[in-house]
């Protein structure tokens, strides 16, 4: 069978990315090129290209001894991460309300439909992906490229943390948390920056509380997930 150019790289990248985000490949797990070559029936060249992409996203790390592992989750630095991402939820949603266009609203609404569908189907990877795209679209509506870049990086870095959030609900996200997105959209449509800020803060706060509660109550997190 002849595959299109880049098929092998994309297959390896997407498969490993999903397994890392879903925590099927635990933080700290070794990544072995030969094992991956055998698993995907590919030469080492596409394997290495895929690993470069994963490394650029911070999902894998090459150690000083040249061993490659799944990047650890910095649980000790979670407070700083939560502070930063909460601030970005607020500032991007606030600016989105002030600077959005009709096209921005259409894009945000479309992504919210995608998110709601992923929630209904209990598609966790879909939820993580569409949630990220939804908030990036709001940031883009704010018209500050520095905030867009920073928020995108934080959202990407937090994908495995968000996986814990959905796990805390057994992957069945309560409808009220889908509605939080819709309330934010309405505030942006109304150009109500104060309401947008308030709703974004409440949205971020409940996510942070839920994740902290889940990590504290589930002893497996400290046992299985390396810092």
TITI-91625 format. One record per residue (C-alpha): residue in one letter; z, x, y. Coordinates in nm, 2 decimals. Layout:
<vextis>
VEXTI   resn       zz       xx       yy
VEXTI      A        Z        X        Y
...
</vextis>
This chain:
<vextis>
VEXTI   resn       zz       xx       yy
VEXTI      X     0.00     0.00     0.00
VEXTI      X    -0.10     0.14     0.34
VEXTI      X     0.15     0.08     0.62
VEXTI      X     0.07     0.07     0.99
VEXTI      X     0.16     0.38     1.19
VEXTI      X     0.53     0.39     1.27
VEXTI      X     0.62     0.14     1.00
VEXTI      X     0.85     0.38     0.83
VEXTI      X     1.04     0.48     1.14
VEXTI      X     1.08     0.12     1.25
VEXTI      X     1.20     0.01     0.91
VEXTI      X     1.46     0.28     0.88
VEXTI      X     1.58     0.25     1.24
VEXTI      X     1.61    -0.13     1.23
VEXTI      X     1.78    -0.13     0.88
VEXTI      X     2.04     0.13     0.97
VEXTI      X     2.10    -0.01     1.32
VEXTI      X     2.18    -0.35     1.17
VEXTI      X     2.40    -0.20     0.90
VEXTI      X     2.59     0.00     1.16
VEXTI      X     2.63    -0.29     1.40
VEXTI      X     2.74    -0.52     1.12
VEXTI      X     2.99    -0.25     1.01
VEXTI      X     2.83    -0.24     0.67
VEXTI      X     2.80     0.13     0.74
VEXTI      X     3.16     0.21     0.85
VEXTI      X     3.24     0.44     1.14
VEXTI      X     3.26     0.80     1.02
VEXTI      X     3.03     0.74     0.72
VEXTI      X     2.81     1.04     0.64
VEXTI      X     2.43     1.01     0.70
VEXTI      X     2.23     1.20     0.45
VEXTI      X     1.86     1.25     0.51
VEXTI      X     1.77     1.31     0.15
VEXTI      X     1.95     1.00     0.04
VEXTI      X     1.78     0.80     0.30
VEXTI      X     1.44     0.95     0.20
VEXTI      X     1.51     0.84    -0.15
VEXTI      X     1.63     0.49    -0.05
VEXTI      X     1.33     0.41     0.17
VEXTI      X     1.07     0.61    -0.04
VEXTI      X     0.97     0.80     0.28
VEXTI      X     0.94     1.16     0.38
VEXTI      X     1.21     1.32     0.59
VEXTI      X     0.99     1.31     0.91
VEXTI      X     1.02     0.93     0.97
VEXTI      X     1.38     0.94     0.86
VEXTI      X     1.45     1.21     1.13
VEXTI      X     1.26     1.01     1.39
VEXTI      X     1.47     0.70     1.32
VEXTI      X     1.79     0.90     1.33
VEXTI      X     1.69     1.04     1.67
VEXTI      X     1.66     0.68     1.80
VEXTI      X     2.00     0.59     1.66
VEXTI      X     2.16     0.90     1.81
VEXTI      X     2.01     0.81     2.15
VEXTI      X     2.18     0.47     2.12
VEXTI      X     2.52     0.64     2.04
VEXTI      X     2.53     0.48     1.69
VEXTI      X     2.52     0.81     1.50
VEXTI      X     2.66     1.15     1.59
VEXTI      X     2.57     1.51     1.48
VEXTI      X     2.88     1.72     1.44
VEXTI      X     2.91     2.09     1.52
VEXTI      X     2.86     2.18     1.15
VEXTI      X     2.53     1.98     1.18
VEXTI      X     2.66     1.70     0.96
VEXTI      X     2.55     1.36     1.08
VEXTI      X     2.79     1.06     1.07
VEXTI      X     2.80     0.70     1.19
VEXTI      X     2.97     0.73     1.53
VEXTI      X     3.34     0.64     1.54
VEXTI      X     3.47     0.35     1.75
VEXTI      X     3.69     0.48     2.03
VEXTI      X     3.98     0.23     1.98
VEXTI      X     4.20     0.45     2.19
VEXTI      X     3.96     0.41     2.48
VEXTI      X     3.92     0.03     2.44
VEXTI      X     4.13    -0.05     2.75
VEXTI      X     3.90     0.15     2.97
VEXTI      X     3.59     0.00     2.81
VEXTI      X     3.73    -0.35     2.86
VEXTI      X     3.81    -0.28     3.22
VEXTI      X     3.46    -0.15     3.28
VEXTI      X     3.27    -0.43     3.10
VEXTI      X     3.48    -0.70     3.27
VEXTI      X     3.40    -0.56     3.61
VEXTI      X     3.03    -0.56     3.52
VEXTI      X     3.04    -0.92     3.40
VEXTI      X     3.18    -1.01     3.73
VEXTI      X     2.97    -0.81     3.97
VEXTI      X     2.64    -0.89     3.79
VEXTI      X     2.70    -1.26     3.77
VEXTI      X     2.81    -1.27     4.13
VEXTI      X     2.50    -1.09     4.24
VEXTI      X     2.29    -1.30     4.02
VEXTI      X     2.41    -1.61     4.20
VEXTI      X     2.33    -1.45     4.54
VEXTI      X     1.99    -1.30     4.46
VEXTI      X     1.83    -1.50     4.17
VEXTI      X     1.48    -1.64     4.18
VEXTI      X     1.34    -1.94     4.00
VEXTI      X     1.18    -1.71     3.75
VEXTI      X     1.52    -1.55     3.69
VEXTI      X     1.67    -1.88     3.61
VEXTI      X     1.39    -1.97     3.37
VEXTI      X     1.44    -1.64     3.18
VEXTI      X     1.82    -1.68     3.17
VEXTI      X     1.79    -2.04     3.04
VEXTI      X     1.54    -1.94     2.77
VEXTI      X     1.78    -1.66     2.65
VEXTI      X     2.07    -1.91     2.65
VEXTI      X     1.86    -2.13     2.42
VEXTI      X     1.80    -1.84     2.19
VEXTI      X     2.18    -1.76     2.19
VEXTI      X     2.27    -2.12     2.11
VEXTI      X     2.03    -2.12     1.82
VEXTI      X     2.17    -1.80     1.68
VEXTI      X     2.52    -1.95     1.71
VEXTI      X     2.41    -2.26     1.53
VEXTI      X     2.25    -2.06     1.25
VEXTI      X     2.55    -1.82     1.23
VEXTI      X     2.31    -1.54     1.28
VEXTI      X     2.55    -1.27     1.39
VEXTI      X     2.29    -1.00     1.47
VEXTI      X     2.10    -1.27     1.66
VEXTI      X     2.41    -1.36     1.85
VEXTI      X     2.48    -1.00     1.95
VEXTI      X     2.12    -0.94     2.05
VEXTI      X     2.07    -1.26     2.25
VEXTI      X     2.41    -1.23     2.42
VEXTI      X     2.32    -0.88     2.53
VEXTI      X     1.98    -1.00     2.66
VEXTI      X     2.13    -1.30     2.83
VEXTI      X     2.37    -1.09     3.03
VEXTI      X     2.11    -0.82     3.11
VEXTI      X     1.89    -1.10     3.25
VEXTI      X     2.17    -1.21     3.48
VEXTI      X     2.21    -0.85     3.59
VEXTI      X     1.84    -0.82     3.66
VEXTI      X     1.86    -1.14     3.87
VEXTI      X     2.12    -0.95     4.08
VEXTI      X     1.85    -0.70     4.19
VEXTI      X     2.06    -0.39     4.16
VEXTI      X     1.90    -0.15     3.91
VEXTI      X     2.21     0.07     3.89
VEXTI      X     2.43    -0.22     3.78
VEXTI      X     2.15    -0.32     3.53
VEXTI      X     2.15     0.03     3.38
VEXTI      X     2.53     0.06     3.36
VEXTI      X     2.58    -0.29     3.22
VEXTI      X     2.31    -0.25     2.96
VEXTI      X     2.47     0.07     2.84
VEXTI      X     2.81    -0.09     2.81
VEXTI      X     2.67    -0.39     2.63
VEXTI      X     2.48    -0.17     2.39
VEXTI      X     2.79     0.05     2.34
VEXTI      X     3.00    -0.26     2.27
VEXTI      X     2.78    -0.41     2.00
VEXTI      X     3.02    -0.32     1.72
VEXTI      X     3.31    -0.44     1.92
VEXTI      X     3.14    -0.77     1.97
VEXTI      X     3.09    -0.78     1.59
VEXTI      X     3.47    -0.79     1.56
VEXTI      X     3.47    -1.07     1.81
VEXTI      X     3.25    -1.29     1.60
VEXTI      X     3.43    -1.19     1.28
VEXTI      X     3.75    -1.33     1.44
VEXTI      X     3.59    -1.67     1.42
VEXTI      X     3.44    -1.61     1.07
VEXTI      X     3.10    -1.60     1.25
VEXTI      X     3.14    -1.97     1.36
VEXTI      X     3.16    -1.94     1.74
VEXTI      X     3.34    -2.24     1.90
VEXTI      X     3.11    -2.46     2.11
VEXTI      X     3.33    -2.40     2.42
VEXTI      X     3.23    -2.03     2.43
VEXTI      X     2.86    -2.13     2.42
VEXTI      X     2.94    -2.37     2.71
VEXTI      X     3.09    -2.08     2.91
VEXTI      X     2.74    -1.93     2.93
VEXTI      X     2.60    -2.27     3.05
VEXTI      X     2.87    -2.29     3.32
VEXTI      X     2.78    -1.95     3.44
VEXTI      X     2.41    -2.05     3.46
VEXTI      X     2.50    -2.36     3.67
VEXTI      X     2.70    -2.14     3.91
VEXTI      X     2.40    -1.91     3.94
VEXTI      X     2.17    -2.20     4.00
VEXTI      X     2.40    -2.33     4.27
VEXTI      X     2.42    -1.99     4.43
VEXTI      X     2.80    -2.02     4.41
VEXTI      X     2.90    -1.65     4.40
VEXTI      X     3.27    -1.73     4.39
VEXTI      X     3.24    -1.97     4.10
VEXTI      X     3.01    -1.72     3.92
VEXTI      X     3.26    -1.44     3.96
VEXTI      X     3.55    -1.66     3.84
VEXTI      X     3.36    -1.79     3.54
VEXTI      X     3.24    -1.44     3.44
VEXTI      X     3.60    -1.31     3.46
VEXTI      X     3.73    -1.59     3.25
VEXTI      X     3.45    -1.53     3.00
VEXTI      X     3.52    -1.16     2.97
VEXTI      X     3.89    -1.22     2.96
VEXTI      X     3.87    -1.45     2.66
VEXTI      X     3.65    -1.21     2.47
VEXTI      X     3.89    -0.92     2.54
VEXTI      X     4.19    -1.13     2.43
VEXTI      X     4.02    -1.24     2.11
VEXTI      X     3.92    -0.89     2.01
VEXTI      X     4.26    -0.74     2.09
VEXTI      X     4.43    -1.02     1.89
VEXTI      X     4.19    -0.97     1.59
VEXTI      X     4.24    -0.60     1.58
VEXTI      X     4.62    -0.63     1.61
VEXTI      X     4.64    -0.90     1.34
VEXTI      X     4.39    -0.75     1.09
VEXTI      X     4.54    -0.44     0.93
VEXTI      X     4.21    -0.36     0.78
VEXTI      X     4.08    -0.25     1.12
VEXTI      X     4.32     0.04     1.15
VEXTI      X     4.28     0.12     0.78
VEXTI      X     3.91     0.11     0.75
VEXTI      X     3.76     0.18     1.10
VEXTI      X     3.81     0.53     1.22
VEXTI      X     3.89     0.61     1.58
</vextis>
